[in-house]
């Protein structure tokens, strides 16, 4: 069997589901776009004469930039790379398409989780910066309807139609509202009246070699999806990649530019923990994420 890293990258294809190009959370709270390899992204729109834009950096931290009506800010792209995943040489020899298709899905999930993690980091920074923070009051034990109304009240002057990005415990509290309060009202009708959609998030992401929760179970964020500025409160841009065939990163021969690549190790590697010969696969993309309307975001933390 001839080993060809470029051929393996071609077989794997772009680790992105064409039926769902962006994670659900990203679609919920972000205006999404793509940029050409040499294209720059700027933020022009402001609510005030001088405003602040919050941007995710390459490390996943948040930085602040000033933007005015006559002074736009450039939003830098950040590299995202997955952990290295392995395919055993013997599995590759037996059924490479099936094995590599599974790795494609694994890399897609890992990149989606990292995107969600960075979007939630930005939601958190924006809510804290604007003072839109809520928690349990004395005697309260769970997230309730009144807390949701408080969150809406903080952002209603800047937005309408909302997404509640909920951790698992918050989502459970919501489902138990009727049981806990003995109201026996339709949750579906109540949320429809308020213009709120709930997006439960339960994911982990590998960062610095350790597994990290994407959204804490006791946290939730309310984001207005129709804001005074065009569209949703966050901007999310993926960069299209050049055809870098010399690195084994070429995906398409049709002229389409992929937004995600899979790099294959140039030679089979010896995996030290269990001592087997394998091919190393790493997913890669570049994204720019920034706030467009940080006033349309509120945070709640269930401290019990």
Secondary structure as UniProt FT lines:
FT   HELIX           5..12
FT   TURN            18..19
FT   HELIX           24..29
FT   STRAND          30..35
FT   TURN            37..38
FT   STRAND          42..43
FT   STRAND          50..56
FT   TURN            58..59
FT   STRAND          62..68
FT   TURN            69..70
FT   STRAND          73..74
FT   STRAND          78..81
FT   STRAND          85..88
FT   HELIX           89..129
FT   TURN            130..131
FT   STRAND          133..135
FT   TURN            138..139
FT   HELIX           145..155
FT   TURN            156..158
FT   STRAND          159..166
FT   HELIX           168..175
FT   HELIX           177..181
FT   HELIX           187..194
FT   STRAND          196..200
FT   STRAND          204..207
FT   TURN            208..209
FT   STRAND          210..213
FT   TURN            217..218
FT   STRAND          219..227
FT   STRAND          234..239
FT   HELIX           245..247
FT   STRAND          261..264
FT   STRAND          269..271
FT   TURN            272..275
FT   STRAND          276..291
FT   HELIX           294..296
FT   STRAND          297..301
//
